Amino acid sequence: MFSQHGPLAFAPPAFFFVGMVWRDVLFGVVWLVAPVLALAAAERAARLRLLIQALALLLVALGVLLRPNAIFAAPFLAAYVVWPMRFDVRRMAIIFLPAVVLFYALVPLVYYGILDAQRQNPLHSILVFDLANTIASFPSPDVVAGPARRRLRVAQRPSRGSR
């Protein structure tokens, strides 16, 4: 049923990368839908427009939660969601830093406050799995060290001219 390396697809690093790819896809879709909703609601009645803009702002916030490094791009998208028919540089300059701080505060509030996530170091887990794979891929230390030991013994023999 499986090929020779088929079960390797179920290794934890494979799940990690699949999760990363789907998280990026979801992030892209969410951030694409948010401005489209805002633009579609721009010509609607005030009550409906505000409801759709609130939904679009929630999608922007969800994008920041999916990709916390997006906090510097989120204010631009949020400004577009709020004012889809015009972009004003002065207005953007005024709201940029407060919006970055707001989005920055959103991530720990939701992750550690609401969801009660535990702090971990995923990079360390990846390095441990890579190290374990590297060790498992090499032959036993005796096979690797055998030729090196022979070369060391040859190098340590006294030369004929040193007597």
C-alpha positions as CSV (number, residue, x, y, z in Angstrom):
1,M,0.0,0.0,0.0
2,F,2.7,2.5,1.0
3,S,5.8,3.0,-1.1
4,Q,9.2,2.5,0.6
5,H,9.1,6.0,2.1
6,G,5.3,6.4,2.4
7,P,5.2,6.3,6.2
8,L,7.6,9.2,6.4
9,A,4.8,11.4,5.2
10,F,3.3,11.0,8.6
11,A,6.4,12.3,10.4
12,P,5.8,15.4,12.7
13,P,7.8,17.8,10.4
14,A,5.5,16.9,7.5
15,F,2.5,17.8,9.6
16,F,4.2,21.0,10.6
17,F,4.8,22.1,7.0
18,V,1.3,21.1,5.9
19,G,-0.1,23.2,8.7
20,M,2.1,26.1,7.7
21,V,0.9,25.9,4.1
22,W,-2.8,25.7,4.9
23,R,-2.4,28.5,7.4
24,D,-0.9,30.7,4.7
25,V,-3.7,29.8,2.3
26,L,-6.3,30.7,4.9
27,F,-4.5,33.9,5.6
28,G,-4.4,34.9,2.0
29,V,-8.1,34.1,1.5
30,V,-9.2,36.0,4.6
31,W,-7.2,39.0,3.7
32,L,-8.5,38.9,0.1
33,V,-12.2,38.6,1.3
34,A,-11.9,41.5,3.8
35,P,-11.3,44.3,1.2
36,V,-13.7,42.8,-1.3
37,L,-16.4,42.8,1.4
38,A,-15.6,46.4,2.2
39,L,-15.7,47.5,-1.4
40,A,-19.0,45.6,-2.0
41,A,-20.5,47.4,1.0
42,A,-19.3,50.9,0.1
43,E,-22.5,51.8,-1.8
44,R,-24.9,50.1,0.6
45,A,-27.2,51.6,3.3
46,A,-25.3,52.9,6.4
47,R,-26.5,50.1,8.7
48,L,-25.6,47.3,6.3
49,R,-22.3,48.9,5.4
50,L,-21.3,49.2,9.1
51,L,-22.2,45.6,9.7
52,I,-20.2,44.4,6.7
53,Q,-17.2,46.6,7.6
54,A,-17.2,45.2,11.1
55,L,-17.1,41.7,9.6
56,A,-14.3,42.8,7.3
57,L,-12.3,44.2,10.3
58,L,-12.8,40.9,12.1
59,L,-11.3,39.2,9.1
60,V,-8.3,41.5,9.2
61,A,-7.9,40.7,12.9
62,L,-8.1,37.0,12.1
63,G,-5.4,37.4,9.5
64,V,-3.2,39.0,12.2
65,L,-3.9,36.1,14.5
66,L,-3.0,33.6,11.7
67,R,0.2,35.5,10.9
68,P,1.4,37.8,13.8
69,N,4.1,39.2,11.6
70,A,1.4,40.9,9.6
71,I,0.8,43.6,12.2
72,F,2.6,46.2,10.0
73,A,0.4,45.5,7.0
74,A,-2.8,45.2,8.9
75,P,-3.3,48.9,9.5
76,F,-3.2,49.6,5.8
77,L,-5.9,46.9,5.1
78,A,-7.9,48.1,8.1
79,A,-7.9,51.6,6.8
80,Y,-9.1,50.4,3.4
81,V,-11.8,48.4,5.1
82,V,-13.0,51.5,7.0
83,W,-12.6,54.0,4.1
84,P,-12.8,51.9,0.9
85,M,-13.6,54.8,-1.5
86,R,-10.6,57.0,-0.6
87,F,-7.1,56.6,0.9
88,D,-5.7,59.6,2.7
89,V,-1.9,59.5,3.5
90,R,-2.3,61.9,6.5
91,R,-5.1,59.8,8.0
92,M,-3.0,56.7,7.5
93,A,0.0,58.3,9.2
94,I,-2.2,59.2,12.2
95,I,-3.7,55.8,12.7
96,F,-0.7,53.6,11.7
97,L,1.1,53.4,15.1
98,P,-2.1,53.1,17.2
99,A,-3.3,50.3,14.9
100,V,0.0,48.5,15.1
101,V,-0.1,48.7,18.9
102,L,-3.7,47.4,18.8
103,F,-2.9,44.5,16.5
104,Y,0.2,43.7,18.6
105,A,-1.8,43.6,21.8
106,L,-4.5,41.5,20.1
107,V,-2.2,38.5,19.5
108,P,-1.3,37.7,23.2
109,L,-4.7,38.7,24.4
110,V,-6.4,36.1,22.2
111,Y,-3.7,33.4,22.3
112,Y,-2.8,33.5,26.0
113,G,-5.8,35.3,27.5
114,I,-8.8,33.8,25.7
115,L,-7.5,30.5,24.2
116,D,-5.1,29.9,27.2
117,A,-2.3,28.7,24.8
118,Q,1.0,27.5,26.3
119,R,4.2,29.2,25.3
120,Q,6.5,26.8,23.5
121,N,9.5,27.0,21.2
122,P,8.5,25.4,17.9
123,L,11.9,26.1,16.3
124,H,13.5,23.9,19.0
125,S,11.1,21.0,18.1
126,I,12.0,21.3,14.5
127,L,15.7,21.3,15.3
128,V,15.3,18.2,17.5
129,F,13.4,16.3,14.7
130,D,16.1,17.3,12.2
131,L,18.9,16.2,14.5
132,A,17.1,12.9,15.2
133,N,16.7,12.3,11.4
134,T,20.3,13.2,10.8
135,I,21.4,10.7,13.4
136,A,19.1,8.0,12.1
137,S,20.4,8.5,8.6
138,F,24.0,7.9,9.3
139,P,25.5,4.4,9.9
140,S,26.7,3.5,13.4
141,P,29.6,5.4,14.9
142,D,31.9,2.4,14.6
143,V,31.4,2.4,10.8
144,V,32.1,6.1,10.5
145,A,34.9,6.3,13.1
146,G,36.7,3.1,12.0
147,P,38.6,4.6,9.1
148,A,39.4,7.7,11.1
149,R,40.8,5.6,13.9
150,R,43.1,3.8,11.4
151,R,44.3,7.1,10.0
152,L,45.0,8.4,13.5
153,R,47.0,5.2,14.4
154,V,49.1,5.6,11.3
155,A,49.7,9.2,12.0
156,Q,50.8,8.5,15.6
157,R,53.4,5.9,14.6
158,P,56.9,7.2,15.0
159,S,58.5,7.9,11.7
160,R,61.8,6.1,10.9
161,G,63.9,9.2,10.9
162,S,62.9,10.2,14.5
163,R,64.7,7.4,16.3
